[in-house]
Amino acid sequence: MMKQKVVIKLGGSSLQNFGVLQELVTLVAGYRHLKYDVVLVHGGGPAINQELTQRGIEWKFINGQRQTTHEMMAVIEDVLANKINSMVVNNLKAANIPALGLSGATANTLLCTQANAELMQVGKVEEVNVTEIEKCLRMKRSPTPVLAPIGIGAADEKYNINADWAAAKVAIALQADQLIFLTDQNGILDHDKQLVTHATPVQIDKMIEDGVISGGMYTKVMTMISALNAGVQKVRVLNASVASEILNPLRGHEVGTLLIPTAVNTTTEVFTYGQAN
């Protein structure tokens, strides 16, 4: 019988915090204990900013995405695929969780085209080749793949990919049951700045229309809805500092925002979310 799969995306800003890394370790350990295959995708924006600044390289954002020159791409790949990826892998291994670092550029895992000419080396994921990820999951002790969001083009050129989209595309390709976004925000907030604990794409569309969801969260919910529409059953966004709480059958429903395809009885969700089938 095939294992259930969960894809977890850890935001770059959360990686600066040791407590958050410990929460991630606890969450991964919890899902592995429940016999899930766990795949991690990480960001790294703040670390990239720091490295570019140290090297005297200027950059700008266009509609929330970093315009990426060839010179910057080499720095971004080094930060994401080497430094951050190794840090996440080492934190998991230190907790006796087997893990293996991967780049989306390895074995055409994240095959890209240029998103648009103005953004330069920013990639749009056209195809996900899950061979390396699945090979990793089938290895002895099933190490958790930790994927850096670097893409590769038809001519072997490298691309900088939005990590939210990378995670969503990987979850779709793996036919994952769940996709979790760990961020520095508590979840999706309503017009009164109160947490929305459960939502459907229809409700999210209304919130966007009303201007309640905008900015960085707008991009994130677009990836979340894309995953739901492609068959991922549950997508959650929550604060990384309380990540492991979603495995608590008594408190899990109070943490973050859970997106599901259509409205359900949320009372049952308290007891079923995160449990092994």
N, C-alpha and C positions, 0 to 999 in steps of 0.2 A: 504493500500500500504506500502511495506517495505521501511524503510528509507535507504538512501545511508549511507555507512560506510567509515570512514577514520581512518587508524591506523597511529599514530605518534610515532616515536621513538626518544627519546631525549638522546644524548650521555652524558656519565659521565663527560667529561671535561667541557661541557656547563653548568652543574649544579652548578659550582662554582660561576657563575656570576648572580647577582640579576637582571641585565638588561635583560638577556636571559630568566630568569624565567618569567619576565613581558611580553616578546614577546610571550612566550609559552601560557600564560594566554590569551593574545589578540587573538592568533591563534585559540585556543580551543573555545573561546567565539564566534569568527567569524563563525567557522564551525557549532557550535550549533545553531547560529542564522539562518544559511542556512538550518537548519533541518537535519543535518547529525548526525548519531551516531558517537561519537568520542571515540577511545580507545587509551590510552597512554601506551607505554612500555619504561622503562628507563634503562640506564646503571648505572655505578658508579665506574669505574676503579680508578680514582684518590683518591676517598674517601676510597676505599678498600686498596690502597697502603699506605695511611696515617695511617689507623687503624692497618694494619699488622706491619708497622714500629714501631708504638707506643708500640705494644705488643712484639716486638723483634722477629717477625716471618719472616724468609727469604723466598723469592719466586723467581721463574724464569719463563720466557716465552719461549715456544717452538712453533716455526712457528706462532708467534703472539697470542698464547693462553696461559693463565696462568695455569701452572701445579698446581693442587689443591689437597692438602692433606685433610684428614678428619678434622684435626685441623683447617686448613684454611677455610674449608667449613662452619664451625660454625660461624666464624668471617664474612665471605662474606654474609651469610644469614642475620646476624644481621644488617650489613651495608645496604644491598639492601632492604630487606623486611621490616625493621623497620625504620631506620634513614632516608634514601633517599626517600623511598616511602612516609613516613609521611610528609616530607618536601614538596614534589610535591603536595600531596593531600591538605595540609594546605594552600599552595599558591593559589591553585584553589578556595578553599573555601573562602579565604580572599577576592577574587574577586566576591563572590556570585555565583560561579560555583559549583554545586553539584558534588562531586567526592567520590570515594570509593577505598581504597587501597586493592590490591589483590597480592598474590604470586602465581607463576606458580606451586608451590607445593600444593596449595589448591585444593582439589577435583580433583586431577590428571589433572589439567589444562594443564600442560606441561609434558607429560609422556616421559621419557628419557631412553636411554641406555648409557653406558659408551662410549664416543667418541673413545678413545683408552687407552690402559693400561698405557702408559707413561704419559698421561695427568691426570690420576687418576680420581678425581671427576669432570671432565668436561663432560657435557652431550650432547648427540645428540638428538634433539627432534624427536621422532618417531610418536607421535600422539598429537593433540591438542584437548582437551575437552572444548568446548566453553560454557558449561552449566552455569558456574558461571559468565562469562562475559555477556552472554545474559540475565541472571537473573537480573544482575545489571542494564543493559540498559532498562529492562522492569519495573524497580521500579518507584515509584512516582518521578517525576522531572528528570527521566533518568540520574542518576549520571554517570559521566565519569569514567570508570574503569581505574585504574592506576596499571599496572602490573609490578612486580619485576621479573627479569629473573632467577628465581630459578626453577629447574626441580625436578621431583621425579621419582624414579625407581620402578620396580615391587616389590621390597622388602622394599619399603618406604625409600630408601636411597636418600639423597639430592644431587643435581648436580648443578654446576655452568654452566650457559649457555651463549654463546655469544649473547648479546642483539640484535644485528642486525638480527641474524638468528631467535631469538625468535619473533621479530616483524614481520618478513616475514612469518613465519609459522602461526602466529595468523591472519595476514591479509588474507592468503590463506584460513584458516579454516572458517573465518567469511565471506568469499566471498566479501571482502572489495573492494570498487571501487578505492580507492587511498591508497598509502602507502608513508609516508613522513619521511625522515631521517634528523633530525636536528643535525648538527655537528659543529666543529670549523673550517671547510673548506668551501670555497665558492661553491664547487660543483666539477664536473669532469673537469679537465684542459687538453687542448691539448698539443702537443709537444712544442708549443711556450708559454706555461703556461697561455693561454687565456681560459676563461670559455666556455665550450661547453653547450649551452643552451638547445638543444634537441638532443636526440640520440636514436638509436634502438639497440637491442641486437647484430645485425650484425655489426654495427659500433663499439660497445663496444668490441666485440671479436677481431676486427682488431686493436684497440688501445692496447689491452692486448698483442696481438701477436707482436706489434711493440715496446713493453716495455714502452708505454706512461702511462699506468695504472699499478701500482704495490703497494706493501706494504699494509697499512691499507685500502686504497681505493679499492684495488683488492678484499679483502674479502667482502667489502660492495657491490660492483657491482655484485658479485656472488649471494648475497642474493636478490638483486634487480631483476636480470634476472630470478632467481628462481620464484619470485613472479609474474612477467609478464607471464612467461611460464605457470603458474598455474591459470591464469585468471584475476589477478589484472590488471586493465586497465591503471593506471598511477602510476609511482613511481618517486619520486623526492628526490634529495639530495641537501641540501643548508646550508648556515651558519645560525645557530640558532639565531644570533644577529639581523637578518632581517626577521625572520620567518613570521611575519604577513603580509609582503609585497606580499606574494603569493596570498593573497585575493584581492589585488589591481588590478582591471581589466585593468588598464593602464600600470602598471609596473610589474605585476606578471610574465610575460614571460621573464623578464630580470634577474630574481632571481634564482640562483641555476641551476641544470641540471634536466630536465624532461626526463625520459625514457618512451617510448611508444612502443607497440609491433611492429608496422611497421611505416614507414615514412608517415606523413600527412602534410597538408598545415598548417604550423606553425602560419600563420597570424590569423586563426580562433581561435587558442589556446589562444591567448591573451584575448579574450572575453568570452571564455567558461570555462576556468579552474577555479574551485572553485565556480562556480555559481550553485545555486540550480536548480534541474530539476523538 
